[in-house]
Structures are given as C-alpha cells and as structure tokens.
Amino acid sequence: MRGTFLLLVLSAVFLGLSCAPVDERKNNPEVIVKEERPAPLELPKEMKPRVEATLQQIHSRELDTTYSFWTIFHGILGMGFDTQLFDRKSGNKINAIEHIRSGKELPGQPYVLRGLKFVPTIDGVDVRLGPVPIGQGHQDQFISEMSQWGMRPDAKFVIDGKDYTFLDFARLSKARASLHRLDIVSYSGMPDARPQGQELGWAVMMIAEFFGIDTPPWTNMFGEKVTLEELLRAELKINMPKAACGGTHSLFGLTWVLHRHLQNGGKIEGVWVDIDKHIEHYKVMAKKFRHPDGSFSTQYVNGEEDVKDSDRRINTTGHTLEWLAMALSDEELREPWVQDAVMALCKMILDKAHTDIDTGSLYHATHGLHIYHDRVYGTPNLPGQTVIPLRPGWGRK
C-alpha cells in the first residue's frame, strides 16, 4: 500500500448526521505492530465496566438488511469489520463489509443496500452523495471511515460485475482534491449534497494514508497543481461552526495526518506547527465549553450551548470524544474532565437502550468509546478489531 503504512491492530476487540473480511488483515504481514503500553493511572473502578456495558449494549442492536447504506457504514465505523446485517426473512446474518464489497443483491431485494451506489470513472471510483440520510453525506466519508479500520488498498470491490480495489476510491479522492473548486464533482447524477464546497478533512487523510505524507505535487482532475501541504493549510482555515459536525471531522483528519507524520519520524515544524497549534487550541475549547454533567457543548468545540435533545447531545459529545480519544495524550485521557465526558456519554446511550438513536450520532460515539477503551484499558472482549493509527504521545517530547 505504502511504505509508511503501519497500523496498531489490537486483536479480539470488544468488541455518521450529515455531519473485507476480518481474516484478511490477520494474514497481512505489513499491517500489525503491537506496542507495549504503560500501566494506566488509577481510574474510578466503575468506569471500565460502564464503558464496556455501553459498548455491549450498542453491539447488541441489530442492523437490518433493509436499513440504508448511511446507517450500515456508520455501523461499521462504530463496530468494525465484524459488523453483521440481519435478514429477517431468512433469519441469517450477513457480514456487512463483505456484502458491500461483493456487489451482490441482498436476498429477495433488488439492490445491494438502499442508497449505495459506486460509480467507476477514469479517475477512480466515486461513492454517490445523498440523498441524506440514505446515501453518503460527505465527500470521501465512506472510504475514510473504512480506512480507519485498516481497509487494504488491494481489497477487492465488485462493481457492475467488474473488479476494482479500494485504492481506486483513494485515487479519485486525490484526483478530486482542489483548493479552488467550490463544488463536489459527483459522477452519480445526484444533486450536490454539500453546495457550500468540498470537504478536505477526509481527503487529506486518504492522501496521506494511501499515497504517503511525502507524496510529491500532483495535477488534479481540473488541471490544477496540488500539494498535500496546501490542502492541509486550506483545511486549517475552514469555518469551524459551519463545517460538518462542528469541524470535528476536520479535526479528526488533521490529527490522523499529524500522527502519520510523527510516526514516520517527522518533526513539528513548518505546516505541522500550525496543525499542532490548531489541535491544541480546540482541545482547550472542548474542555472549556463542556456542560456541568461532563458532556460536551451542543456546539461541539465552537462555543457554549446546552440543547437538551438527547440525540443532539449524543451527537455532539460522541463526535467530540471520537476526535479527542485519538488527539489527547495518554495522560490527558485519564484526566477527570475526560472521565466525566466518557461517563456522561455512556449514561446518555444506556438511558436510551430501548429507544432509537440517530445512527450517525450513535456510531461516531461508539467509535470514540472504542478508541478510548483501547488506549486506556486495552482491547475489550467483543467481536471485531479496533485500529488505532498510533498513540498521540509518540513522536513528542
């Protein structure tokens, strides 16, 4: 895939809002680097079982084959490549990502998944945008979320009876990335789901992950000369309050790319100084604007707001924790304010154990809880494999 692609895979894991089979990676000698972690500092005894009970409750929710592509890929984001679809007619379970990759119809249904449409182009494979919340809601959303779980570049996807690879999706992401285009070029015939412009937070992550931090300048599909540094600088200037999910997706992408840079021996200099300051600033904002119960602002990291709607609170706290669980140092993850946020999120989800929760909100929160548990306690004991790119303390003094 790329010489710099190293994943920390923890075996036997406990286990989106518009804001491959599991064994495949086990047999890939490139993928797995397991690092020793320091013993965790003292944490409340009730915290670990509360997080595990929350994850168990989420994993017990069935994903039906009639659910939309939007819901299914968010489920995979939260729970990993072991995520199953339940076919109520046959009583059988189907591996979700294997089914998406197979290009086959579901039993008794004239579609793969409602809202799923892959479109081969000369520049790579497109994923149809919208209609939200049935199809993909953001540029590069599906592919970036699958890459977070370690989707290999040579993973096969069957589209209209022909074989493609996951790298074909990444090629389009790179070819489409632009500093000047305000529209998202979609080959699917659907209206633009985000007329205010391209989202580059996930694109920079895909470019770094599949073509390398040091990828040379390239000419995009519009004939523009592009560099990864220019894209990163553009992403630093976005209007956070108006960005998808309060800019938390952008923060996640920038943090991921910074981690890859550090993992490759890079230093905090040049554009990386600005990215590091940006991330540190919003860590402070997240802490500053949290609610008395420990949950994060319903304006994410952008100001004080305390909307009481439970779905909104799960969404904003879940998205914010998802990013912070990767961005914070080992020591920061154990600080009382983070403990409070984790416990508040668990309570909100457990309180709705028998109630529907917006799937984008729920599964971004699930992803955040998995990353938190893996880093603080180690891998939980439920199906799946959590992939963490690296621990944020790496590469820093």
KOLNU-656623 format. One record per residue: x, y, z of N, C-alpha, C in turn. Coordinates in steps of 0.001 Angstrom, whole numbers, plus 500000, padded with zeros to 6 digits. Example, Ala and Ser with C-alpha at 12.3 -4.5 7.8 and 13.67 -1.06 7.14 Angstrom:
2
513190494310507800512300495500507800513200496700507800512850497750507080513670498940507140512900500030507870
This chain:
397
500833498806500000500000500000500000500859501231500000501641501371501008502553502484501087503590502087502098504817502489501847505900502068502709505707502516504135504965503577504309504819504143505661503573503686506382502849502750505777501547502386506371501732501341507463501703501788508716501766500883509850500519501056510673499921499954511040498715500034511864498966499327513180498426499906514235498397499199515505497079498467515601497124497138515454495889496367515493495845495593516787494791495735517505494616495005518752493651493860518511494079492648518806493245491508518468492144491312519478491080490633519039489893490293519824489271491503520471488827492485519666488303493745520203486938493583520821486724494382521852485397494484522438484543495032521379484494494328521938484079494109520869485450493495520844476635508677511041477513509279510984476688510593511029474590511617511162474441513050510869475276513352509657474713514238508805475498514609507639476750515239508168476536515088509108477565515961509690477985516510508711485799493699504112486860492723503880486788491783504971486786491060504825486678490069505894487718490342506972487412489961508208488324490250509297489651489521509099489588488258508620490805487463508492491766488036507475491298488906506610492142489452505561493357490147506156493170490915507208494274491653507775495156490773508639494597489715509196495395488837510039496526488187509249496310487995507951497296487338507109498193488316506373498114489581506694498899490596506004500108490963506851501320490562506442502494490804507279502854492277507394502298493154506523502609494574506578501966495277507759500844494728508213499911495561508951500229495721510422500649494683511089500466494691512534501743495033513302501640496063514100502707496396515038502049496570516395502446495735517328501834495821518651502846496426519620502461497498520283503354498218521162502931498027522617503927498023523496503627497960524916503084499305525382502081499266526232501523500488526784501900500613528250502066501834528744502330501995530172501095501593530974501336501158532196500215500805533058499342502036533274498018501878533176497135503045533341497185503592534754496994504910534852496879505521536162495571505085536803495458505349538090494255504943538817493028505652538253491996504886537938490748505430537416489600504895538263488463505564538274487322505063539054487000503612538693486761502785539690486533501359539448485302501103538598484314502001538689483071501773537949483180502178536481484276502816536104484352503383534755484493502316533679485431501399533834485662500365532824484399499520532578483749498993533621482520498232533350481410499066532733481369500374533037480338501217532437480591501383530926481830501615530549482153501732529122481873500411528404482253499303529019482047498000528390480566497652528286479800498011529303478357497775529232477730498590528114478203499802527926477677500655526851478013500065525494479256499640525303479646499030524034478869497735523785478689496952524827477911495707524678476479496010524248475881497031524854474509497390524505474418497847523052475397498636522602475388499114521219475567497947520255476506497067520542476753495925519655475561494982519598474718495004520626473556494110520626472420494641519756472484495894519320471454496453518438471609495850517039470538495306516493470624494672515185470571495697514063471397495470513053471350496251511824470627495412510782469485495881510356468630495140509430469092495349507991468904494318507156469276494434505739468459495490505007467351495906505575466539496939504930467026498347505273467965498460506181468455499781506566469277500381505426469462501689505460470145502385504382471669502220504474472314502495503358473783502495503295474358503420504356473757504579504529474174505550505552474284504873506920473236504180507308473216503532508618474245502416508694474345501613507630475227500446507662476688500856507751477114501825506932478543502152507012478884502887508290477915503592508873478173504163510187478296503052511233477482501996511081477617500857511979478997500234511897479522500112510676480867499557510504481901500487511133481731501794510967482644502744511609482694502500513109481538502322513720481486502156515163481964500808515647481656499735514900481861498388515419482874497553514652483344498028513504484404497316512810483925496332511764484887495604511190484620494748510040483883493454510388483607493205511659482758492058512033481284492423512053480944493673511752479551494122511804478675493264510910477552492808511482476648491889510788475323492568510436474749492152509300473394492556508922472459491382509176471287491680509698470303490633509991469211490639508940469041489502508272467991489339507274466784488690507941465753489480508180464602488988508931463826487901508191463880487908506861463146486892506096463757485505506274465083485426506197465747484126506293466234483802507691466359484833508514466915484635509843468430484560509849469057484812508697470508484706508575471176486045508857472459485961509192473269487151509343474294487212508217474578488431507768475469488662506639476522489663507071477811489366506804478855490326507133478687491566506269478592492727506907478218493955506201479260494388505177480532494476505578481529494991504636481810493977503531481766492674503845481926491672502793480818491820501769479607492058502258478482492178501333478612493415500463479002494537501050479188495763500277480247495555499203481316494849499544482397494619498590482016493621497499481078492742497794480744491675496845479940492157495647479221493284495809478380493779494729477142492951494489476804492049495410475649491169495234474385491818495779473255491363495261471982491810495806471706491085497117470980491742497981470538491082499204469407490123498886469248489065499680468195488089499411466825488725499270466188488513498130464830488994497912464712490480497696465851491179497493465794492625497338466554493038496075466055494004495330466648494387494050467771495410494183468488495413495317469573496363495495470572495789496476471786496313496444472796495883497406472438496444498775472381497727498879471873498416500061471206499686499583470127500047500217469422501258499835470328502476500014470531503225498931471382504405498978472816504158498556473209502889498351474576502577497952474712502646496444475651503429495965475943503488494539477411503817494344478174502872493774479558503092493404479613503352491906480366504367491499480394504784490105481840504816489599482254503836488764483612503863488202483793505044487248484950505704487311485275506824486433486717506659485973487146507520485077488518507460484587489522507771485693489094508517486709489993508919487795489925508009489008489014507063489007488842506185490154487368505905490364487020505420491553485636505055491844485011506082492776483820506541492387483075507519493168482055506806494047481704507428495157480614506970496016479536508037495955478345507644495558477275508625495368476997509410496636476792510692496456476376511550497556474861511566497662474358511446498881472934511588499134472094510469498527470787510600498604470110511596499452470352511311500936470558512347501693470845512217503120469534512066503880469432511167504853470470510291505371470317508858504859470313508663503565470226507319502981471558506952502342472070507870501500473378507659500901474449508435501649475664508351501141476784509054501751476488510553501861476832511146502996476509512547503214477657513506503027478877512995502959480054513856502859481013513301501818481750514178501171482810513777500260483816512886501000484099511717500443485105510778500969484733510177502324483496510283502731483097509808504058483242508301504203482601507547503316482618506088503437484043505559503399484837506010502411486167505425502247487093505807503405486980507021503904487846507405505022487486506621506275486211506377506488485802505622507669486233504163507575486208503594506360486676502217506212488198502138506366488911503166505927490375503149506067490781503218507529489944503820508375490248503888509804490270502507510442489591501553509822489602500174510317490599499300509554491455499930508735492538499175508114492208498546506777491254499095506036490959498548504713492202498635503842492627497498503299493838497449502492493599498031501105494633498608500493494443499196499156494084498176498098494485496904498300494180495883497298492880495129497594492121495567498604490841494924498902489908495044497698489330493929497276488520493904496050487092494367496304486590495202495393485197495624495360484652495262493976483530494548493947482899494195492678481818495228492382481950495892491230481008496950490839480522496645489429479220496445489290478635496110487985479342494927487342479696493936488172480297492712487668481781492794487385482416493934487617483847494091487361484589494318488672485863493907488693486662494018489905487395495352489961487311495993491128488071497194491427488727496985492791489565497922493190490188497823494505489884499078495307490162498986496595489940500137497458490825501309497045491985501006496474492866502074496007492198502912494916491276502317494156490567503085493124489726504199493742489167503955494907488439505011495614489406506114496075490568505691496604491552506662497071492094507499495914492246506890494736492735507635493575491803508786493224490500508534493292489550509599492994489599510692494056489747510295495302489838511284496367491001512238496116492135511696495723493300512524495433493078513373494188492518512769493135492314513496491872491314514629492026490348514485492933489282515474493076489655516607494033490652516377494879491020517382495884491477518666495205490878519770495601491140521046494938491103522180495943491914523190495694491898524390496523490916525423496010490415525231494784489655526283494115488225525890493748487955524592493633486609524175493256485694524275494461484594524957494309483637525062495403482559524001495326482537523252494232481543522201494094482209520844494247481417519867494597481891518492494648481522517836493325482520517325492623482247516674491349481750515263491635480523514994491302479934513676491506479510513092490167479822511831489974479524511159488717478219510365488781477482510561489858476337509687490098475022510238489571475030511488489106473789512073488616472914512627489717473390512558490960472626513095492081473005514554492311472085515357492840472426516749493172473549516797494206474311517865494168475379518062495143474776518119496540475271517253497434474734517210498788475288518335499664476403518941499230477007519994500032477413521138499110476479521994498705476787523032497730477784524076498229478040524124499545478974525136500045480416524782499740480705523597499227482064523322498797482617521995499262483817521711498788484484520457499109484834520386500591484799519177501104485344518894502428486684518211502210487744518779502738489075518235502514489616517475503724488894517517504849489389516862506056489618515387505873488694514720505192488859513294504938489750513039503729489764513970502768490618513801501592492093513809501988492491514734502863493902514774503256494290513494503989493349512932504738493614511680505427493824510548504428492976510479503401493111509428502394494412509585501614494777510808501267496010511048500504497227510645501324497259511062502591498381510702503453498456509203503669497304508579503852497255507162504189497648506270503018497231506640501812497414505749500667498498506193499688498945507429499790499992507907498882501199508459499637501074508605500957502201508988501781502242510463502126502764510748503309502912512132503756503792512916502792504790512245502223505750512915501343505379512776499868504105512513499577503694512398498182504047513682497430504655513559496241505053514767495507503846515523494973504020516777494553502909517523493962502291516763492800500981516937492600500298516248491514499349517217490816498916516842489628497931517623488881496585516945489034495605517664489561494310517047489815493460516983488543492244516514488679491379516298487526490933517600486861491177518723487529490821520019486964492023520709486320493163520015486301494372520584485724495136521482486669494794521438487965495449522286488957496621521540489609497712522219489838498826521652490581498495521694492063498657520576492754498220520466494147499341519851494977499474520305496224500357519657497187499562519340498444500002518325499175499332517975500428499435519127501420500559519802501467500700520921502403499677522012502118499450522313500841498460523338500503497068522925500962496740521658500791495426521170501224495299521260502740496374520914503449496346520991504907496168522442505369496859523361504724496728524776505111495315525287504828494728524816503722493356525214503417492402524683504478492640523469504935491751522869505938491864523600507266493011524158507558493179524922508797492350526200508811491910526653507638491201527927507528489681527777507435489162526563507572487720526387507400486946527103508498485698527399508215484791527981509209484276526841510080484854526671511238484543525513512082483060525413512449482411526494512903481000526347513279480105525898512129480496526235510880479677525859509736480129524556509093481251524021509543481762522778508973480953521592509480481058520478508771480300519281509142480597518885510586479518518712511339479611518267512726480583519130513524480437520460513341481204521416514111482697521366513878483098520827512741484523520745512431485227519556513046484500518675513733485156517536514381485706516543513364485048516404512210485606515534511162486919516110510642486963517428510475488192518085510036489301517878511057488989518055512337489983517852513387490491516412513399489584515463513186489980514055513173490954513804512023490636514325510831491505514126509679492867514760509876492898515991510374494171516675510604495001515948511659494329515462512701495045514733513754495625513438513211494838512725512423495317511465511826496571511720510988496532512769510152497668513055509270498889513475510104498678514282511144499785514649512013500405513414512652499586512488513100500094511254513694500915510450512694500452510371511471501212509650510446502577510325510228502570511645510209503813512403510047504784512078511177504292512092512416505147511796513558505609510345513536504723509464513151505061508042513115506176507769512107506230508583511069507259508421510046508556509143510405508650509638511631509860510328512056509847511814511792508696512349511398508605513775511109508689514621512368509011515889512191509144516827513302508021517860513263507792518493514398506803519569514470507478520845513973507402521055512680507979522224512041507166522529510791507291523753510274506544524132509083505056524058509320504322523478508375502867523383508479502446522586509708503316521677510167502961520823511306502882521621512597503615522740512685503474523633513839502059524190513892501565524631512740500227525220512679499149524181512960499332522970512443498356521909512701498347521558514182499537521460514774499644521133516189498975522203517050499199523478516739498562524569517486497048524529517326496589524244516120495153524158515822494498523076516683495118521919516727494585520810517513494593521154518998495688521729519484495782522077520903494741523133521268494507524084520377493503525119520639492129524496520853491746523568519993490402523016520105490284521986521223491397521429521676491357520645522910490905521549524060491508522728524136491165523686525193489704524109525077489235524349523850487850524773523646486871523672524062487189522436523718486307521324524091486151521253525608487253521407526312487211521362527770486470522574528341486701523734527756486128524977528270484610524992528178484044524471527094482617524635526836481763523446527290482344522504528026481560521320528418480485521688529436479511520820529549478372521032530450478699520576531866477885520958532844478118520530534226478151519018534409477421518275533563477425516814533715478645516166533053479513516964532449480715516438531818480607516275530320479390516292529784479225516164528338479723517421527646479950517302526340480493518429525592479379519321525049479755520533524715478790521525524233478026521003523026476760521377522932475981521026521743476356521901520551477366522740520724478027523417519610479408522800519365479574521551519804480835520821519638481965521589520349482931522134519577484086522820520174484036524326519912482869524828519542482784526188518996482084527206519882481680526842521072481020527794521940480115527100522940479573527873523858478671527321524868477271527152524298476708525986524497475311525724524148474919524436524845473699524417525385473261523253526148471848522859525726471734522378524488470446521884523993470137520563524694468893520383525136468549519216525946468174517985525131467973518129523824467612516986522983468670515897523099468248514679523430469212513615523731470010513194522506469368513123521332470115512774520125471187513810519821470832515075519988471803516141519749472984516033520702472704515737521955473770515646522959474662514433522705474074513311522306474882512138521957475738512441520731475140513163519777475877513507518567477085514375518871476875515453519596477962516404519814479022515854520763478599515206521841479575514615522751480281513439522096479537512641521318480144511494520648481176511893519614480840512870518769481795513341517759483030513967518417482808514765519458483935515423520119484840514406520797484242513428521480485052512395522130485785511547521097485149511249519986485799510445518944487123511078518536487103512399518337488338513091517975489310513146519154488828513537520334489709513672521492490339512343521895489624511245521737490160509938522123491412509599521331491548510159520134492759509980519349493748511109519591493272512333519813494147513501519868494837513692521214494204513279522308494762513522523633495939512598523925496843513066524762497959512225525204497444511161526170498288510192526483497900509156527445497516509769528786498268510759529203497979511401530494496668512184530434496466512914529353495240513707529219493999512828529211494104511661528598492944510767528535492465510342529919493342510409530898492996509964532247492589511111533166492553512333532620492186513480533441490699513445533776490313513999534925488923513925535383487908514456534366488225515529533654487240516093532713486946515134531569487941514332531175487716513334530119486925512155530686487270511748531909486484510698532566485005511094532639484771512342533019483389512823533149482664512779531801483361513167530742482737513160529419482393511741528987483302510806529222483064509404528854481873508858529634481844509120530937480742508609531760479419509245531368479432510536531031478201511203530600477687510610529293478583510353528359478171509764527079477602508368527294478255507572528129477736506230528415476335506303529013476140507212529944474815507339530571473755507704529540474071508650528660473086509058527659472690507899526764473657507069526377473361505931525494472613504839526249473054504535527461472383503487528242470961503897528600470709505179528810469367505649529117468409505436527940468973505283526735468151505053525548468347503638525007468631502706525909468912501327525498467778500706524707466557501110524973465403500526524289464721501539523371465470502539522957464941503607522121465852503808520925465276504194519791466085504505518619466979505709518893468191505657518372469136506771518437469598507043517015469706508316516647470226508660515336471524507894515091471589507196513940472698506262513731474037506960513528474050508111512851475304508836512729475846509201514094474966509695514948475359510077516304475854508879517096475076507799517073475392506633517890476733506018517526476992505861516223478177505089515836479453505923515818479363507235515664480550508044515910480902507989517400479890508013518261480125507867519696480743506511520010480233505465519360480758504113519570482231504048519194482569504626518044483967504663517605484835505348518651484343506471519172485095507181520195485281506358521462484238505659521899484340504822523097485296503662522886485304503088521684486250502010521391487688502508521455487963503644520828489329504171520852489736504471522290488814505087523054489118505400524454489434504125525233488580503122525126488794501885525879490113501233525484490390501174524192491621500537523734492854501225524289492829502539524340494010503279524787494167503264526301493058503274527021493134503356528477493187501979529124492370501042528627492244499735529271492787498581528436493008498805527163493355497711526272492130497246525514492327496257524654491265495800523766490155495107524532488904495519524353487785494825525004487525493468524370486610492737524918486392491353524516485051491183523816484932491792522657483768491598521799484258491464520364483434490950519438483896490737518063484401492008517416485362491856516520485866492994515759487326493260516052487881494219515393489250494636515656489317496152515576489689496781516659489838498225516644491209498578516119491273499546515236492536500004514666492801501412515164493925501613515794494340502940516230495620503260515472495698504393514811496855504654513967498168504725514737498158505333515876499281505371516790498861506159518004499578505967519075499234506726520261499766508130520144498953509133520452499334510517520187500607510985520865501035510350521954502272510755522591503510510411521774503361509513520819504520509104520014505068510281519232506366510378519131506986511416518320507093512747519023506684512814520300506742514081521041507594513922522290508178515014522673508967515017523925508028515257525090
